[in-house]
Amino acid sequence: MPSTNFRVKLDDGEEVLCHLAGKLRIYRIKILIGDRVTVETSPYDPKRGRIVYRGK
């Protein structure tokens, strides 16, 4: 995906298209394949979301 867009697989098996939140982008936090992340989904479009935290 281009730039800071990621395809994230949720625990229930659904895939969501996500972008990085502001602080993750500002501090250049790298997201790698296999990282567990916390996602906020939009109430208007449940197929899009925002990555707000990168777990270990």
C-alpha positions, 0 to 999 in steps of 0.5 A: 500500500502507498505511504502510510496505508496498511491492510490490517486483519482484525481478530474476527478475521475482517480486513480494514484499510488503515492509516497511521495516526498523527503521533506515529507519523510525526515520530516515524514509528515503523510498522512491520508485517506481523506487528500487533496494533490498536485500531480505531474504526470510523463509525461512518465507514467500518472498512477504514480505520486509524492505527493509534498504537503499535504493540510488541 
